[in-house]
Amino acid sequence: MESGLSPASIDPGKIFPRPTLVATAGSSVVPCRSQAWMHSVIEASQLRIFETREGGRHFVVLENPEGFSELVASFGGETPDEGR
């Protein structure tokens, strides 16, 4: 990397705003443990794992757009219809 920074040297607990929503798919090729770790190091974060039956195969925003939208809206303090 040109900046001299390695992704491993970045502390997500210091760079992400709070509160932070961490959402992932339970059956993704990207292991959930990486998002669980992010949740553990980011103060005031919320973790939501979408299981396979909920459209949590890999790309939740496409596989379960309604569920993902509801999650984001509730995290942001509004109902899904308020944002329209």
Contact map, one row per residue, 1 for C-alpha under 8 A:
111111000000000000000000000000000000000000000000000000000000000000000000000000000000
111110000000000000000000000000000000000000000000000000000000000000000000000000000000
111110000000000000000000000000000000000000000000000000000000000000000000000000000000
111111000000000000000000000000000000000000000000000000000000000000000000000000000000
111111101100000000000000000000000000000000000000000000000000000000000000000000000000
100111111100000000000000000000000000000000000000000000000000000000000000000000000000
000011111100000000000000000000000000000000000000000000000000000000000000000000000000
000001111110000000000000000000000000000000000000000000000000000000000000000000000000
000011111110000000000000000000000000000000000000000000000000000000000000000000000000
000011111111000000000000000000000000000000000000000000000000000000000000000000000000
000000011111111000000000000000000000000000000000000000000000000000000000000000000000
000000000111111100000000000000000000010011000000000000000000000000000000000000000000
000000000011111100000000000000000000010011100000000000000000000000000000000000000000
000000000011111100000000000000000000000001000000000000000000000000000000000000000000
000000000011111110000000000000000000000000000000000000000000000000000000000000000000
000000000001111111010000000000000000000001000000000000000000000000000000000000000000
000000000000001111110000000000000000000000000000000000000000000000000000000000000000
000000000000000111110000000000000000000001111000000000000000000000000000000000000000
000000000000000011111000000000000000000000111100000000000000000000000000000000000000
000000000000000111111100000000000000000001011100000000000000000000000000000000000000
000000000000000000111110000000000000000000001111000000000000000000000001001000000000
000000000000000000011111000000000010011000001111000000000000000000000000000000000000
000000000000000000001111100000000010000000000011110000000000000000000000000000000000
000000000000000000000111110100010010000000000001110000010101000000000000000000000000
000000000000000000000011111100010000000000000000111100111111000000000000000000000000
000000000000000000000001111100110000000000000000111100011100000000000000000000000000
000000000000000000000000111110100000000000000000001100011100000000000000000000000000
000000000000000000000001111111110000000000000000000000011110000000000000000000000000
000000000000000000000000001111100000000000000000000000000100000000000000000000000000
000000000000000000000000000111110100000000000000000000000100000000000000000000000000
000000000000000000000000011111111110000000000000000000000000000000000000000000000000
000000000000000000000001110101111111000000000000100000000000000000000000000000000000
000000000000000000000000000000111111100000000000000000000000000000000000000000000000
000000000000000000000000000001111111110000000000000000000000000000000000000000000000
000000000000000000000111000000111111111000000010000000000000000000000000000000000000
000000000000000000000000000000011111111100000010000000000000000000000000000000000000
000000000000000000000000000000001111111110000000000000000000000000000000000000000000
000000000001100000000100000000000111111111000000000000000000000000000000000000000000
000000000000000000000100000000000011111111101110000000000000000000000000000000000000
000000000000000000000000000000000001111111101000000000000000000000000000000000000000
000000000001100000000000000000000000111111100000000000000000000000000000000000000000
000000000001110101010000000000000000011111111000000000000000000000000000000000000000
000000000000100001100000000000000000001111111000000000000000000000000000000000000000
000000000000000001110000000000000000000001111100000000000000000000000000000000000000
000000000000000001111100000000000000001101111110000000000000000000000000000000000000
000000000000000000111100000000000000001000011111000000000000000000000000000000000000
000000000000000000001110000000000011001000001111100000000000000000000000000000000000
000000000000000000001111000000000000000000000111110000000000000000000000000000000000
000000000000000000000011110000010000000000000011111000010000000000000000000000000000
000000000000000000000011110000000000000000000001111101110001000000000000000000000000
000000000000000000000000111000000000000000000000111111111000000000000000000000000000
000000000000000000000000111000000000000000000000011111111000000000000000000000000000
000000000000000000000000000000000000000000000000001111110000000000000000000000000000
000000000000000000000000000000000000000000000000011111110000000100100000000000000000
000000000000000000000000100000000000000000000000011111111001001100000000000000000000
000000000000000000000001111100000000000000000000111111111111001100000000000000000000
000000000000000000000000111100000000000000000000001100111111001000000000000000000000
000000000000000000000001111111000000000000000000000000011111000000000000000000000000
000000000000000000000000100100000000000000000000000000011111111000000000000000000000
000000000000000000000001100000000000000000000000010000111111111110010000000000000000
000000000000000000000000000000000000000000000000000000000011111110011000000000000000
000000000000000000000000000000000000000000000000000000000011111110000000000000000000
000000000000000000000000000000000000000000000000000000111011111110000000000000000000
000000000000000000000000000000000000000000000000000001110001111111110000000000000000
000000000000000000000000000000000000000000000000000000000001111111111000000000000000
000000000000000000000000000000000000000000000000000000000000000111111100000000000000
000000000000000000000000000000000000000000000000000001000000000111111110000000000000
000000000000000000000000000000000000000000000000000000000001100111111111000000000000
000000000000000000000000000000000000000000000000000000000000100011111111100000010000
000000000000000000000000000000000000000000000000000000000000000001111111110000110000
000000000000000000000000000000000000000000000000000000000000000000111111111000000000
000000000000000000001000000000000000000000000000000000000000000000011111111100000000
000000000000000000000000000000000000000000000000000000000000000000001111111111110010
000000000000000000000000000000000000000000000000000000000000000000000111111111110000
000000000000000000001000000000000000000000000000000000000000000000000011111111000000
000000000000000000000000000000000000000000000000000000000000000000000001111111000000
000000000000000000000000000000000000000000000000000000000000000000000000111111100000
000000000000000000000000000000000000000000000000000000000000000000000000111111110110
000000000000000000000000000000000000000000000000000000000000000000000100110011111110
000000000000000000000000000000000000000000000000000000000000000000001100110001111111
000000000000000000000000000000000000000000000000000000000000000000000000000000111111
000000000000000000000000000000000000000000000000000000000000000000000000000001111111
000000000000000000000000000000000000000000000000000000000000000000000000100001111111
000000000000000000000000000000000000000000000000000000000000000000000000000000011111
